[in-house]
Amino acid sequence: MKNIKSLSTLLFLLLILVMPANGQTGNNAAPSVTISGIDKARLNRYDDFLKKEISEKRIPGAVSYIMRRGEIVHEAAYGFSSMSDRTPIQQDQLFHIMSMTKPIVTVAFMMLYEEGYFLLTDPVSKYLPQFKDLKVAKDLDQGTNGETEPANTEITIAQLLTHTAGFSHGLGRTKLDNEIAEALYAEPHKDIESRVNAMIKLPLIGHPGNQWNYSASPDVLALLIEHFSGMTTAEFLKERIFDPLEMKDTGYNVSKENKGRWMPVHNLDEQGNLINSITQLPTDGNTIYGGTHGLFSSASDYMKFCQMLLNKGQYKDKHLLSPKTVDIMTMNQVGDLYKAPGQGFGLGFGVTTDLAAGKTLGSVGQYYWSGAYCTYFFIDPKEELIVILMSQLQPYNNYYGDKMRQMVYQSLITKY
């Protein structure tokens, strides 16, 4: 009888040890696997979302990387790199990262700032005389045929970095925007100086410092890199950023041996079918080493770049930037000129300033950007978190960037 009581007691204790605190039993109560404070079961919702988008043929394929607290907690490749031949996408796929070029060129430029080549308050004309005596359009809908007036102040280097100089990207719907896009991207140019000179022949869309307007200003940064360093921007990036960060797959051209890893851009045809785009930007022979776009990269390469930033300029034993420089780059520099609710803009990055206004999960101080072919990244210093999502789809839609944040942040179950 004593043995039976002891056995009953033992079974009761074992039952207590394995029973969930809420008293439920069964598979639903199985403990979650947590890696660096991320619940893998919750993160499966992110996988499921992307798989559904691919199965319903809204995106061709995607590559995802997530790092938290220095550990890769998620890496996945979904769908296809090419819808025309149903080639499965690979983790090391090469993407045209478009405007995710901008942060890289900005970092390169700020490396030269640290070496004392200029002050952020310097007028650009101090180094590029063609920036003297610029004109501002009075009516954007009149284009280059309309009246102009002299700019009320010279453009500064800080205004180039913050998109407040009065330049445009040619993405607006005005006649002047259309003419800017034609001059920058439809007309032939042999190098970045040619493209910049074409831009400044056209009137500004506003007076320097009076507005935030997404622009081709980073092309001027690329030209200044060449002016200060005596190297092409491509050479400077390779020597000063790509080689130190071991970014072997990043550059303005894709080598012949890597051409098979390149993912073409996709779009929807008139019937709503997802297809390889008829027009593709060239993967080789590129000689315009710009700051607005132009680089090809892989998600793993871009992760190394982001790691350096999260580590305040350090990658392994190399210091590309000072922590103080990273700080000033990732704080809001434009006051309330940046109109997205809860967001500001630093030197080369969007910056989250108010979560309530932005109506999104995240952290104040998160910084980020994206590319025109639906590539996205953000860095959250408070959470020690880096997230990258890359596809190749046009037209651009920030929906996938928003969903990326939503689905990743909800998977965090421990704080920084």
N, C-alpha and C positions, 0 to 999 in steps of 0.2 A: 504493500500500500504506500509505503514511504517512497519507493522508487517511482511509482505512478505519479505521485504528487510532484516529485522533483522533475520528472519528464514533462508534466503539464506546465510547471513553472518555466522550464527552459523554452518550451514551444511558445508560451505567452510572451516571453522576453524577445525571442526571435521575431515574432509577429510585430511587436512594437518597433523593433529596429528597422524593419523593411517597410512598414506602413507609412505612406505619405502623411504629412502633418494635417492635411485637410480630410484625412480619413478615407480618401478615394483609393481604389485599387484598379489594376489593369494597365494596359499599355499607355494610356493617356497620362498616367501619373509617373511615367519613367523620368528620372532626372535628366535634365538637359546637359549636353556637353558644352562647356564654356572654355573659350580660348581667349586669353588677354581681355577678359571682360565682355566678350561677344558671345551671345547665345547662338549656337549653330542651328538649332531648330528654328529660331526666329529668322536667322539669316536665310534659311531655305525659302522664305517668302520672296526674297529678292531673286533667287534662282528661278522660282516658279513664275514670277512676273516676267522675267526676260524670256524664259522658254515659251510662255504663252504668246508674247509679242512676236516671236519668231514663228511659232506654229500657225499663227493667224496672219502671217506674212506682212507684218507692219515694219519689221526690220529684218535685214538678211542674216545678220549674226553679230556677235559682240564678244569682246574680251574684257574681263573684270579682274581688278587687283584691289585688295584691301589690306592695309597694314595698320596694326595697332600696337603701341608700346614696343616698336622695333621688330615685331613679328608678323610675317605674312600669314594672315588668318583666312584668306580666301583668294583663290586664283581659279578662274574658270573660263572656258571658251565655249560659246554656244553658237549653233547654227552653221551658216555657210559664209565663206569669204567671197564666193561668186555664185550668183543665182543662175547664171547662164550654163555652168557645168556642174553645179551643186557640189563644189569643192568644200569640204569641211574646213571651218576656220581653225586656226592653230593659236596656241598661247603666245607664240613669238611672231604673230602676224605683224606686217608693217602697214602703218596707216599714214595718210596725209593728214597731219594734225592741224593744218590751217592756223587759226588764231591762237592755238596753244604754242605757236612759235613766239608770240609776243612776250610771255613771261621769261622765256629763255634768253631772248635778245635783251630784255630789260636787265636781267641778272648780269649779262656780259657787260652792259653799259655801266652798271653800278660798280663793277670791278674796277673800271677805269676811273670812276669817281673816287674810289678809295685810294687810287694811285695819284690823285691830285691834279688830274688834267683839267678840271672845270669845277665850278660851283653850280648848284642847282638853280641859283638865282641869276646866272649869267644869261644874257641874250644870246640866242642861237647865232645871230649875225656876227658875233665875236669870232666865231670859228668858220662859219659858212656865210660869206658876204652877200650871197644871193638872197638872203633872208631879210635884207634891208628894204624898207619902203613897200611893205605888202599892202594890198588893197582888200577891202571887205565889201561883199555884195550887199546892196540895199534891198533887193528883192530876189529871193532864191528862185522864184518861179520864172524870172526873166533870164536866168542863166548868165552866160558871159555877155549877152547883149544888153543886160541891164546896167543901171548906174552903180558906181562903186564910190567908196570913200576911203581915205587913208586909215589904216589901223591906228587905234588911239594909243597903242603901246607896242613895244617890240615883244615878240614871242620869246619866252624864257625856256630853258631846258626843263624846268619843273613842269611847265605846261605841256611839253611834249609827252612827258612821262605820265601825266594824268588825263590826257585827252581833253584838255581845256584850251588848247592853242587856237582853236577856230578852224581847224582842218576837218575834213569829212572822209568817210570811207567810200562814198559814192553809193551808199545803201538806202538813202532816203528817196522820196518820191518826187522831189522837185526837179526842175529842168537842170539846175546847177549840179545837183547830185548825179544826174545821168551823165552830164558832161565830164564830171570828175571820174566816174567809173570808166568811161570810154577812154579818157586820157591815161589813166593808171594801168588798166588791165586789158584793154583791147588794142591799144597802139603798141607797136613793137618797141622794146627797150633792150639795150645790150647789158646794162648793169644797174645797180641800185641808184647811182648818181643820176642817170638818165630819168628814172622814174620819179625821183624826188624833184628834179628840176621841172618836170612836166606838171607836177602838183602845184608848185608855187607860182607857176605862170597863171593859174586860175585864182579868182578871188576867194578869200576866206568866207566861211558861212556865218561867222560872227567875230566880234572883237576878242582878242586874246584875254583869257581869264574870266569871260562873262558867261560861259556855258560849258557843260560837259557834253561832248558829242563824240560818239565812237568814230575813230578816225584812223588814217594811215600814218599818224605821227611816228609809230615805231619804225617806219622806213627811214625817217630822219635819224633816229637813234642808230640804225645800222650804218648809215652814211657817216655819222660822227665816229662810230667805232673804227671805221676805215681811216678816217682823218687822224684820229689820235694814235692808233696803233701802227699804222703803216702796213697793215695786213688786210686782206679781204675779210669780210665778216665770217665767211665760211671757214677760213683758216683760223681766225681768232676763236670761234666757237669750238673747233676741234681741239686746238692746243690748250685752251684755258678752261673749257667746260667738259666736252665730251670725253677726251682722253682721261682727265683726272677722275671723272665719275664712271668710267668704264662703260660709257654709252656707245657701244660699238655699232648700233643699228640706226643712229640718228645723223641726219645730214640733209642737204638740199637735193641730193640725187640718190637713186637706188642703184646699187651695183648690179651688174649682169647676173652674178651668182645668186643675188638675193631677189631678183625680179619675181620669182615664183612665190615669194612670201608677201608680196604687195597685194593689198585688198582694193579692188576697184570701187568707185563710188556707185551707189544705186539710187534709183528714184522710181516713182510710180508712173506707169504709162497712162494713156488716156482711158484705158479700161480699168485702171486701178490695180494693175498687176505690178509687183515688185520686180524690176529688171536692172541689169547693169546699165549705167548711164551711157548714152551714145557718145557724149563728150567727156574726156578724161584729161586732167592736167598732166603734162609730161612728167615721167619719172626719171628721165635722164637728160643731159644736155642743158640743164638749167644754169644760167649765169647771173641771174638777179638774186643776190643773197640778201633778201629783205628782212624786215622786222615784223611786218604785219602777218605774213604767212610764208609758206614755202618749205618748211621742214617736214621730213618723214621720220617716223619714230615707231617704236614698239611700246606696249604698255609697261613692260618690265624696265625699259630704258627710262621712260618718263618717271617711273617710280623712284629710280635713283636720284633724279633731279629733285623730286619732291622730298625725298629723305634728307638731302642736303639742306633744303629750306627749313624743314621741320627741326633739324638739328642746328638751326641758327647759323647756317653757312658752312657747316662742317660735314665732310663725308670721309669716314674712316679717319686717317691721320692727316687729311688735307683740309685746309681752311680756304674756301673760295670767297667767302664774304665774312665780315665781322657781324656778330650778333646785333650790334647797334644799327648796322645797315639794313639787316633783315627787318628789324623793328620798324624803321621809318618807311620801308617799302610796303609793309602790311598793316599800316594804320590809315584811316580815312584822311585823305589829303584835300578833299574837294568840298568840304562843308555839306550843304544841302543841294549842290548842283547835280549830283547823281540822283535821278528821279525814282529808281526802283525802291519801293518801300522797305525800310529796314536795312538798306545796303548803302555802302559808300564805295569809294575807289581810292586805292593807294598808288604806289608807283609800279604799275604793271599788273595789278590784281584787283578784282572785286573783293570787297571786305564786308562781312556781316557786322552791322552796328546795333541792331535792335530786333530781337527775335519776335516780339509781340507785333511789331509793325510788319515784319516780313511774313508772318503767319506760316512759319516753317520750323521743323526741328533743326537743331544745330547748336552752335555756341557763338557768342559775341567774340569776334576776333578770327573767326574762320575766314580763310581767303581762298580764291578759286578763279578759274576761267574755263572757257570751252572753245571748241573749234567748229567751223561752219559745216563740217561733214559729220556732226554729232559725235564729237569726242569731248569728254568732260573730266575734270578733276577738282577736288577740294582738299585742303589741308586744315585740320583743326588742332591747333597747338594745345588747347586745354585738354582735349581727349587723347592727345598723341596719336592722331588718326589721319591716315591718308587713304583716299578712295579715288580710283581711276576706272572709267568706263569708256571703251572705244568701239565705235562702229564706223561705217562709211555710208551715209545716207543724206540725201538732200531733197527738199530744202531743209535747213536747220530747224530744229524744234527743241526748245528747252524742257519739254515735257519729260524727257528721259533723264535730264539732269536733276529735275525736281523729284522724280520718283527714286532716283539713286539715293538722294539725301534721306527721303522719307523711309525707305526700306532698310537702309544701313543704320541710321540712328535708332530706329525702333529695336534693333537687335542688340544695342548696348544695354547691359544690365548691371554694370558696375561703373562708378564714376571715376574720373581721372584721379 
